[in-house]
Amino acid sequence: DIPAGDNVYWGPALQFGANGSKRLIPAYLQAKYLFDSGGQQSLVPFIQGGGGVVYYSTSGSSGTTKALLNAGGGLRLAAGDSLQLSSTLLFNWVPGGIGGDYSYLTWEMLQLTIPF
């Protein structure tokens, strides 16, 4: 995450998802807003949104790339001055649809952030 102002961050994201013969590879730019926790900086809720593209393929197909928009939120836990742990739930919307679906959920169970 790259700081962009008070409690606002942005940065690139790349994910990989698989379910049987289906493969999803979303790449997008995201923005996060961390809520003011009233001086308690150990556990901070945030909202997140972004946009980019998602590559979708099934075994035996050449694959397709579509536009992607997402929004959600999560919690960030400060584990010292140089380490942060996060968990994020995102709703992803694909306007053109992929594989017969126009949306899917992603849960980043554990994300490690090292601020610099």
N, C-alpha and C positions, 0 to 999 in steps of 0.2 A: 504494500500500500504506500502510495506517495501522498504526503500531506498537501492539501490544496487550500487550507484555511482552518479556522477554529472548528475542530471536530469533524472536518470533511476530508475524505481521502479518495483517491482514484487509483486505477491501475488495470493492467491486463489480467485476464484469466483464461486458462485452458483446462478443459476437463475431458475425461474419457468415460464412456458408459457402454456396457455390454449386457445383453439379455439374450441368451441362446445364440441365434445366428445374426441378431441385430447389433449394429455398432453405431454409437453417437460420439462425435467429437465436436463440442462447442468451443468456440474461441470468441471472446468478447471483451469490451472495455466496461469496467464497472465503477460506480461511485458509491461511497458509503458515508453515512452520517452517524456518528456515535453520539448518543444522548448524554447530556450532562448528568452525571451520577451523584451530584451533590457532594463532591469531595471524595466519595468512595470510588477509587480508580481500579479496584480489584476485579469487579464484575460489571461490565458495561453493555447494555443492549444497543443494537444498531439496526438501521434499515439500509437496504442495498438495492440498486437497480443498475441495469446495463443493457447493452445492445451489441450485436455482432452477427456471426454466422454459425450455422451448425451443419456438419457433414454427417450424412446418414447413409448407411449401406447395410445390405444383407448378404449372406454368403451367396455367391453366384451373380451378384448385380454389380454394376459399375459405380453405384453411389450417386448421391445428389447433394448439393449445397443450397441451403435456404437461409433467409434472414431470421434473426432470433432477438427477442426482447425478453428480459426477465426482471423480477422484483421479488423481494422477500426481506428477511431479517435474521438476526441471530444474537448470540451473546459472545463477548470477548472477555477472557480472563487474563489479567496480567500476572505472569509467573516470574516476577523479578523485573529489573530495569531493562533487560535485553531479550525478553522472551514473552510472547503472547500466544495464547491458545484460543481458537474460535470454533464455533459450530454454527452453520448457516443452513437455512431452509429457503429454497428459491422456487417460485412458480415460473416456468419457462413457456413462452408463447411463440409458436412458429406460424406467422401469418399465411404462408403458402401450404402448410401441412407437410408432414413427412410420415410415410408408412401408414397413411390413413388417420393419423393423429395430428391435432393442432396444438397440443400442450402436453407438458410432462413436469414432474417435480424432481428436484435434485436436493439431496441432503448431504452437505459436506460435514460429516460427523466430527472430524478433527482437522483443523487447519493450523499450521505452525507459522507464526509471523515473527521475524527478527527485525526490529526497527533499526534503521541506520541514518 
